[in-house]
Amino acid sequence: MRIFLLLSALLITACGGGSSSSTSPASAPTSRTGETTLNWSLQRLSPQNQAEIDAVLGHVFTDAAVQSAMLVKDGYIIGERYAEGIDADALGTSWSIAKSFYSAAIGVAIAEGWITDIDQKASDFLTEWAGTAKETITIRQLLEMQSGYPSDSRVFREADHTEYALNLALEATPGSTFEYSNASSQLFAPILLRATGLDAHAYLREKILKPIGIDVNQIGMWRDSAQNPITHSGLDLRPEDLVRFGLLYARNGQWRDQQIVPRSYVADSISASSDYYGYQWWLLNDAFFRREVPLTLVAGLGIDGQKLYVWPQEDIVLAVLTRYDHARNQGYTLGPDNFPDTCTARNSCSGTSSWVPSFSEYNLVLLLRELAR
């Protein structure tokens, strides 16, 4: 394992990034009017509170399945650690963190007028639902996991994820209850295609990934066997790509001088609409932990330990990816012999019973609080 903290505070200061302190990795430069100028560089910085950074990364790596972790504060990479044989360019796979990305794409489609608003009926685009019990389901209910869909992971094993999701039977009255459903999130693929004219992957690339500096030629975007974009999971990214997206949400949907995702949509996305869920984002609050916590992290969470934590109040982002077995030359069409394998490292593949334990998220919250002090 290696920690890469490559540039000294002196170098960052020379670049106009301000000075470091024990409570903040760098003081943001200010304009003559006293307004804070945000740093967007993601330069590497060696801050003075190294012990607190090491504590966070060390805690994450108590999980033996972790491949990479990257920690950002105030727009600087203040810490990163990698498993043996892994470097900063190694891809991991998002699993359900992708849901947060496609939620952002829905927000952009609303801002551009392709979708009227959050309460528009999904059946305006999913015309197959006209005259059925699903006709009244809204975009909001899909985002909030209150569509009435069952908690169903079978969609991942289907050849056509979109067809399966469109035809899945309701389990509850739409809007009546929270139920986490991959099939519900897959419906963003046909909604984005029919609303914008671009498939979900293309829309995400053009409207979000490229504007925040992600090299779309170096990532993977999974499709099902029918070539539908997978929108409930399936983004292969570097840790820096993940923290860029996290920083976008830490800063109200803004990237440099461009409002990428509407500010109000971001605020609603990371506010709890049920006990601990927003628009495809988890809220790690008292209800989530079932005990009191000193702060609330916003999180994208994926199976086998994929994590994207955002603490907007402190401008902190932490990305965690676990060991991943997939060669890029295999391509990104899901099939029996081509799938995103994180279960081997977690020992969670079918038929196994002794999973590699992950780290305590509650203790992570406490360590991040110490870091921010």
N, C-alpha and C positions, 0 to 999 in steps of 0.2 A: 504494500500500500504506500502511496506517496502523496504528500501534500504539496501542491504547487502554489506558492505565493511569490510571484516572480518579480514584481516591481516594488521598489521601496517607496515610502511616503514622499521622499525627496523628489523622485522622478515624477510622481503624480502631481506634486506641487508645481514642478517645472512646466507641466502640461496644462496648468491652469485649473487643477482639480481641487485646490485648497489643501489644508493640512489635516493630519490625523489626530485623534484623541482617544482616550481610553473608553469613551462612551459612544463614539461614532468613528467609523473608519476614515472619514474625511469630512471636513467642513465644506458644505456646498458653497461655491462662490456666489456672491451677491452682486446685484447691479447697483448703480448709483441711487436708485430709488429704494433700495433695501429689499427688493423682491428676490426670493430664492431662485437661482438658476439651476435647474435640474441637470445632473450629470447622466448622460446616456452612453458613455463610452464602453462600459463593461471591461475597463482596464483592470489588470490585476494589481492588488494593493496589499502591502504588508502593514496592517494596523497595529496599534499598541496593545489592543485587548486580545492578544494571540491565545491566551489560555482559554478564554471563553469560546473562541472559534474552534480550537482543538477539542473542547468538551462536546460541542455540538456534533462535529464530524466523527469524533470517536464514538459517541453514542449511536449515531446512524450505523457505523460499521460494526457494532455489536451484532448486527444482522449479517451472518456469514454469506447470505445470498446477494448482498449489495455489490453492484458493479461500479457505480459512480455517484458522487454527491457534489453539488456545487452550491455555494452560499453567496448571496449578493446582498449588499447593503448600500443604499444611496447610489445605486447605479454602478458600483464597483464590485468586481469579484474579489471577495475577501478571503475565500477559502475554497479548496476543492481537493477531493481525495478519490483515488481510483484503486480498484483491486489489481492484483498482480496481472500483468499482461494487457491492461486496459489503459487507454489514454483519452484525452479530451475529445478526440474525434470519433470515438467508438459510439455507434448507435445503440440505443436501447429502444424498447417499444413501449408505447404509452398505455396500452390497454385502455381502460375507461377514462383516463385523463383526456382522451380525444373528445369526450362528450363536452368538455368545457370549451374546446376550440370550436366545435360546430355550433354550440350555443352562441358564441361570439359572432359566427357567420350569420346566424339568424338576426342578431342585433343589427349588423351592418345592412342586411336585406331590408329591415324595417326602416332604417335611416335613408336608404336609397329609394324607398317607396315601392319596392317589389312586394312587400307584405304590409298591409295597412297598419296594423298595430298588434300588440301582444295578445289581444283578445279576439283576433280574427279566427274564424272557424277553420280548422285544418282541412275540412272537406271542400273548402273553396279551391284547394289544390289537389287534394286526394278525392277526386270525384267518384271513385269507386265506393265511397262511403255514403253517397247521397241516398236518402231514404232508409238508412240503417240506424242502429242504436249508436253508432260512432259519429253520426252527422254533426252533433253539437260539440264534439271535442275541440277545444281551442289550442292555439299555439302555446299559450301560457300553461295549460294543463300538461302538455307534452314536456315542456321545459321543467316543470315542477314535479314531474313523476306523479301526476295525479290524473292520468288519462283514463284510469279504470283498467289498464292493461295488467296482466299478471306478472309476477316476478318470474321471468322465464329466460334461461340462458341457452335454450336450444337453438336460438337463431344463429349462433356461431357455427353450428354443425350443418346448417342448411346450405344448399347450393345457391339459392337466391334469397338473400337476406331481406331484401325489400318486399318481395312478394309474400314471404312468410310474415313479415311485420304488418303489412297491409291487411292480411286475412286472419290474424290471430284474434281469437274470441275475447271479448271483454270478461273481466272477472268481477268488476265493481262498477257502480255508477260513476261516470266521469266527474271529477271534482270532489269526490267524497272522501278519498283517502290517499295517502302516500304509499306507493309501491314501486320500488326500484326495478326498472325494466329495461333491458338492453333493446328489446324489440321496439319499445316506444321511441328510444333515441335513434334507431335506424330510420325512422320516418322523416328525419331531417334530410335524408338523401333525396327522396322524391319531392319533398316540399321545396328545397332549394333549387332543384333542377327545373321544376315546373314554374316556380316564381320568377327566377332570374334568367333562365335559358342556359345557364352554365351548370355542369355537374358539381356536386358538393366539393370535390377535391379541387377542381379548377377555381371555384369561387373562393375557397379558403386560401389557396395559393396567392391569388391576385389581390384580394382585399385585406388579408391579414398577414400571412407569412412573409411575403416579399416586403411590404412596407415596414415591418419590424426587423428586417435585416437577416432573415433566415434564408440560407441558400437552398432553394427548393430542388436543385439538381443533386443535392447530397443527402436527401431524406427519403424515406419510404412511405407511401400512402397505399394501404391495403385495399383490395377489391375482393368481392366474393366471386364465385365461379361464373356467375352471370354477368360479371364486369360492373356491377353496381359499386359505387364508393361505399365503403363501410364507415358509418358515422357514429356507431356506438363504441368503437375502439379503432386500433389500427394505424397509428402514426409512429413511424420509426424516426427518432430524433436524437441529437446530441444533447447532453445536459445544458449546454449554453442555449440551444434552441428553446428548451423548456423554460429556462429562466427569463428569456426575452418575453415569452408570452406571459409569464407570471408578473414581470415588471409592467407590462401593458395594463394588467388589472390592478396592480398596486397603485398605478398612477391614473386611475379613472378612465382608462381606455385611450389615453393619449400617448403618442410616440413622437418625441421631439415636438415639432410645431403642428402636428397633424392629429386630429381627433379620429382615430381609427374605428373605435366602437363607441356609440353614444354614451356620454357620461352617465345619464340617468339609467340607461340599460345596465351598465356595469354595476351601479349602486344597487339596483334591484336584484341583479344576478347573485351578488354576494351578501344578500340579506336573506334571512330564513323565511321561507314561505310555509314550510312545515316546521317541525321541531328543530331540524338541523340541515335543511337542504334549500338551496336557492334555484337558480336556473342552471342546472347541470354542474353545480358546485356544492361541495360539502362545507358546513360550518362546524368547526371543532369547538363547540361551546359546551356549556354545562349539561345540556340535554344529550349531546353526543357522548360525552364521557360518563354521564350519569353521576357526576359529582362536580363540585365547584372548581372552575379553572380561573386563573388570574387574567386571561386574555383569550380572545377568539381568533384562531387562525382560519383562513379560507383555504380550501384544499381541493385539488383534483386527485382522485385516488383510483388506482388501477390494481387489478388482481396481481398476486405474487409480489406486491411491495413497491409498485410504481407510485411515486408521490410528487406532487407539486404543491408546496405550501406558500401562501402569500399572507403577509402581515402588512396591510396598507398603511396603518398608522405609524409604523416604524420604517417603511420602505424596505422591507426585508423579503427576500424570496429564497426558497431552498428547494432544489430539485434532487430527487433520489431515483435512480434506476437500478434494477437488479440484473443479474447475469443473464445474457441473452444469446441464444444460439440460432443464428440465421445468416446465411451468406447472401450478400446483395445480389449476386448473379443468379440466385434462385427466383428473383422477381417477387412481386407483391400481389399475386393472385392466390387467394386462399384455396387450399385443397388438401386432400389426405396426406400428401407428401410435402406440403409446403405450408407451414404455419409458424406463428411467432412463439418460439419455445422459451418461456421463462420458468416453466414448471420443473425442469430438470434441476436447476439450481435450488429451487425452493423445496424440491422433493415432494411436489404436490401433483405430479402427473397421475393419470388414472391408475387406481390400484394401490397407490402408496398411502401410508397412514401416519408416518412420522415426519411432519413438515419441519423445515428449518424455521425456527422462531424469528419473528421480526422484532424490532426495537419498540420500546414503549413510547407511543405518541404523547401520552400525558407528560412523561419526563422530558420529552423533547420541548414541549411548551415551556416548561420551567427553565430549561437551558437557554432557550431563545430569549426569555425574559431577562436572564442574567446578561446575555450578550448585549441587549439593548440598553442596559443601565449605564 
